[in-house]
Amino acid sequence: MSRVRRNIARIGRGIAGMTQERWAEALGYSVRTVAAWELGEQQISSEAVVRMVDVTGQQVLAYWYLVDSLGAPGIIPDIQVTELPQAVLSLLRRLRDFGRKERLDHLIEIAEDGKIDAQERESYDDIMDELDDIIQAAMSLKFAKEVKNADQEGSGREARCL
């Protein structure tokens, strides 16, 4: 199954609010190279992505680059950038539900003997799926958008993310 890759160069430039020329200058690359990235004609190097993160302050660009470069969905959870309140509530809900199901105690019981037997396998897999959801929610929180208040409106880019 083929996934559409994010255009990290275009997203980063949009965050920075720069023209292609200014973006190229800030990154230390030619306008031709930046245009090729944005058109999908040339692959972005990890070094260029690090520079994009430095210029924008947005670590999510490097995260997305890693997810897209790996080309193996499911290994690293893909995240969507959401607003901070939504990300916090999503993570807290998942943690609460995990605790209510007494998953930690069950995981300890499964791991006590150092092996997962046949009758424990389904439960173990369910716990791992829930932990994957918690990790994904935590990563979404890490890259969440801060909601600007009236005092911040003219301040340019947001402190944590998109």
C-alpha angles and dihedrals in degrees: 000000000000119000126203109248120226117246097238093181094054093042091049093049090050091052091049091047091224136141117245089256095052092043091052090050093048091051095043095241133115122265087240091058093047091048090050090052092049092048091048091242095121133034117242115237122230088243090059091049090052089053090049090053090049092051097043101030088226113132090181088078090064091044092052090046090055094047092047095043093050091060092199111109114208098034095084115023113246112227137199119216108242134172117282098250092051092048093049093049092047092053094044092049092052092047091048093050091047090052094046091055090054088233094157092059091047092048090052090051091050094047098043095092095039095244139078112230126202096266091049097047099085093047091046092051090049090052091049090051090052091048090051088054090050091050091049091050090048091052090049088054092049090057098034122139115248114229108239120228125208092270091058100044097103098037099102119231122017120258101242109019157330 
